[in-house]
Amino acid sequence: MKHEIRDVGGPIVVAFEGDVDLETSPAARKVLLDCLARKRPIVVDMARVSYIDSSGVASLVEAFQGARKAGLAFALAAVSEAAMRVLQLARLDKVFRIHPTVEDAIKG
């Protein structure tokens, strides 16, 4: 898994690429929690996530809960088909704010 962090002047955009699984989810979790520590809204760009398992989903849920406790917006954007299937199976597509593009998510 690779990641990129972009500061777009409003929210912080975190883009993940590749597999977010048992091996890589601790790194994804750290990236998300480090971004939360900046006290800014977060948009997670999932366009290039080829696979996500329950540990990756748990990292997203933990960051989402942390954002909510801090009163910060947390959204997913451009979710890949493979990742969306997992989110739908877990019914998390009803929990997360999901936007079709990063630009839409930034606008809110």
C-alpha positions as CSV (number, residue, x, y, z in Angstrom):
1,M,0.0,0.0,0.0
2,K,1.1,3.5,-0.9
3,H,-0.3,6.7,0.4
4,E,-0.2,10.4,-0.4
5,I,-1.3,13.3,1.8
6,R,-2.4,16.5,0.2
7,D,-3.2,19.7,2.0
8,V,-5.8,21.4,-0.2
9,G,-6.4,24.4,2.1
10,G,-9.5,22.9,3.7
11,P,-9.6,19.2,4.4
12,I,-6.6,17.0,4.3
13,V,-6.9,14.5,1.5
14,V,-5.4,11.1,2.2
15,A,-5.1,8.9,-1.0
16,F,-4.4,5.2,-0.6
17,E,-3.2,3.0,-3.4
18,G,-3.0,-0.8,-3.5
19,D,-4.2,-3.3,-0.9
20,V,-5.3,-2.1,2.6
21,D,-5.1,-5.4,4.4
22,L,-3.8,-7.1,7.6
23,E,-0.2,-6.4,6.5
24,T,-0.7,-2.7,5.6
25,S,-3.7,-1.5,7.7
26,P,-1.5,-0.6,10.7
27,A,0.3,1.9,8.4
28,A,-3.0,3.2,7.1
29,R,-4.3,3.6,10.7
30,K,-1.2,5.6,11.6
31,V,-1.6,7.9,8.6
32,L,-5.3,8.5,9.4
33,L,-4.7,9.1,13.1
34,D,-1.8,11.4,12.4
35,C,-4.0,13.4,10.0
36,L,-6.7,13.6,12.7
37,A,-4.2,15.1,15.1
38,R,-4.0,18.1,12.8
39,K,-7.7,18.9,13.8
40,R,-8.8,19.3,10.2
41,P,-11.5,17.6,8.1
42,I,-10.3,14.5,6.3
43,V,-11.2,13.1,2.8
44,V,-10.0,9.6,2.1
45,D,-9.4,9.1,-1.7
46,M,-10.0,5.4,-2.4
47,A,-9.9,5.5,-6.2
48,R,-6.8,3.3,-6.3
49,V,-7.6,0.9,-3.5
50,S,-7.5,-2.5,-5.2
51,Y,-8.5,-4.5,-2.1
52,I,-9.5,-3.8,1.5
53,D,-10.2,-6.3,4.2
54,S,-11.8,-6.1,7.6
55,S,-8.6,-4.7,9.2
56,G,-8.5,-1.9,6.6
57,V,-12.2,-1.2,7.2
58,A,-11.5,-1.1,11.0
59,S,-8.8,1.6,10.4
60,L,-11.4,3.7,8.5
61,V,-14.0,3.2,11.2
62,E,-11.6,4.1,14.0
63,A,-10.6,7.3,12.1
64,F,-14.3,8.1,11.4
65,Q,-15.1,7.7,15.1
66,G,-12.2,9.9,16.1
67,A,-13.2,12.6,13.7
68,R,-16.8,12.5,14.9
69,K,-15.6,12.8,18.6
70,A,-13.5,15.8,17.6
71,G,-16.3,17.4,15.6
72,L,-14.5,17.0,12.3
73,A,-15.8,16.0,9.0
74,F,-14.6,12.6,7.6
75,A,-15.6,11.4,4.1
76,L,-14.6,8.8,1.6
77,A,-14.3,9.8,-2.1
78,A,-14.0,8.0,-5.4
79,V,-14.3,4.6,-3.8
80,S,-13.1,1.8,-6.1
81,E,-15.5,-0.9,-7.0
82,A,-13.7,-3.5,-5.0
83,A,-13.6,-1.4,-1.9
84,M,-17.3,-0.3,-2.3
85,R,-18.3,-4.0,-2.4
86,V,-16.7,-4.6,1.0
87,L,-18.2,-1.4,2.4
88,Q,-21.7,-2.4,1.1
89,L,-21.3,-6.0,2.6
90,A,-20.6,-4.4,6.0
91,R,-23.4,-1.9,5.4
92,L,-20.8,0.9,6.0
93,D,-21.9,2.6,2.8
94,K,-24.8,3.8,5.0
95,V,-22.4,5.1,7.7
96,F,-19.7,6.9,5.9
97,R,-20.2,10.0,3.8
98,I,-19.2,8.8,0.4
99,H,-18.7,11.2,-2.5
100,P,-18.2,10.3,-6.2
101,T,-15.0,12.5,-6.5
102,V,-12.5,14.1,-4.2
103,E,-13.6,17.5,-5.5
104,D,-17.1,16.8,-4.4
105,A,-15.9,15.7,-1.0
106,I,-13.8,18.9,-0.6
107,K,-16.9,21.0,-1.4
108,G,-18.8,19.1,1.3
